[in-house]
Every structure is written in structure tokens, then in C-alpha cells.
Amino acid sequence: MQYLIYAIILVLLFMLLQAIWPVLLTLAIGYGIYRFIRYRMKEKYFQSPEFLDHKAKIDSTINDYNEIANYVQSIPNDNQFIPDNAKSKYSDLATFENTSRQDYKRDKNEKHLNSNNVYSASLQVVRNASEQPIKYLCKYFDIPAKDESLNQLEEIDTNISRMENTVNNLKEREQEIQNGFNPPKFILKYYKKELLDKTGMQVPEINIDYATYTFEYVSAGGNSSQKSTITFDSRTVEAVEEYISDKIKYKKSAKAQRSLMTNSLRNSIKERDNYTCQMCGASIAQQSLLLLEVDHIMPVAKGGLTTPDNLQTLCWKCNRSKSDKIIA
Ligand SMILES: [Zn+2]
């Protein structure tokens, strides 16, 4: 009985196909012609004087973009807290393998640990972790209330916000370059990547590597599972800094009387300095897309404090050449 139904359906389909195949063929040919015309129009646009002249005119803008694209790849992207006890006495007995898939190529990633941290916990802990994420994060993933933790967190936060700041700057530049060309709409819709390639822009494939921390409960039979996940983005890192700092202050450590580097402090320093590089004098007023960073005048590693009088606004180039000098 069932086979009979299948056979009838098959015959009906066959008849339908016979009836409509000329329509299908016409549609296919029509689409082919459309794609061909679109392709020809695109080729014509990329060879037009309009496109080529503008491209030549903004040569230095493209160079600036590529320089920053190059710079963004040098910013450390290992944004995971590494506890002191991560390397214990017997750690050489285990082989560590980083099997995470990289979405882009980097030459510097020796320090990479796997950025997914999973803690198997009881249901109670999983629930508590979703209510008090910072407290549970510090407790179960070993972020002790010590100055060393604060230093490391501050470094992570600095790298994340530097990366976010730079990636945003690149996006704004990309948008401005694209607007400058003002290409026909179909180019933007279908050939945007080719447009950016043809300008000579080297658009980096950057993913900010936020570590994640997961509390997971799996029932004995494996039927039920619940988890709470915390993403180590700048909001979380700053909250952890504040939590640890409060704990240290409670212990009345003198060194803990430091203020924390936060995004809002960075923004207020830039505003105080009038969005002007304190070394070369470049400013947002002349270059609206100038990439500015906030720098410790006396580096933290040398005992410099995070206080407004030890902070200054620098453009990324001056900041980079300053840190190169310190390393040398
Ligand atoms: Zn500068």
C-alpha cells in the first residue's frame, strides 16, 4: 500500500516536471544573464576613472589604515587569567595541547592556554554562580586577593580595551574610506569585500579572544545539564578587579591603596588632555580618526601608579615607540 502511494507521488512529480521545465530553464537562463551583466558592470566600475582617481587620492589614508591593521595584530590577545599554581611541581607530567581553532593567523601565541575553562560543579554551585558570578569566578578559578592578581587583571584589561579601541578605530576608518568612494549600490551589496581589496586595504581578520568560564552541572545519568557561563570581557575584568581590590583593602595592605584603570578613567584622561597626543601634539581636532591610547607615564612595572597625574594621552605611534624604548 505504501509503495503504491510513493509510486503515485513519483508519477505526479514527473508530470509536474514535464509541464514546468521550460519555465525552469527560462528562469535559469535569465539568472545567468543577470549575473553576467552584474559582473561586467562591476568590472567596469573598478576600471573607471572615478574609482581609480579617488583611489590614488586617498593613498595615504589607505596606508594609515594598513599600518593600524598591522598594529592590531601585535596587541596581545591572550586574555585569560593564569593562576600562580597553574604550573605546579608536577606540571611537566602532563602534556598540554592547544586544540582551539584559530580564525586568523598570528605569529605570537606561545602563551595561549585553552580559553574555555569548565568547572564541573553541583547544581547549587551552578545556580549560585549565575547569581554571584564574580565571587564564584574568583573562588573556583583561582583568582586570589593579591596584588599580583590585580597587576595581571590590569594587564588583561589594558589589552582588551586597547584591542577594542583599535578594532573600533579600524571600523570607523573602513566606513569612511567606503563612504569616500560612494560606489553604486550594487557594489556595496554584492562586492564590498572586493571593493576593500581593490583599494589596497589589508583588512585584518581579528577576533578578540575573550576567555570564558563555565560552571557546569551534569546529572549522574547525563540526562540533565545546566550551566552558567561568564565571559571575560572588559566589564567582567573590571568587576573582578574591583572585587579583588576591595578584598585586599579589607586586609589593610598598603599597596592596595591604588586606583583601578577602568574604561571610564581612560575616557576621562583623554577628555582632560583634549584628545591630543601629549608627545607629538596630534589631535582629534585635526584628525578625527586619530587612534589615542592612555599611557602610564611611569610604567606600572616600575612602580607607577594609576593616578591621573601619572596618566597621559598618547597617539598609538608615540605609545608604541615609547614602549619599544622601555623594552630596549
Ligand atoms: Zn603622538
Residues whose N, C-alpha, C, O or C-beta is under 5 A from the ligand:
A	BS01	ZN	C277 M279 C280 G281 C315 C318
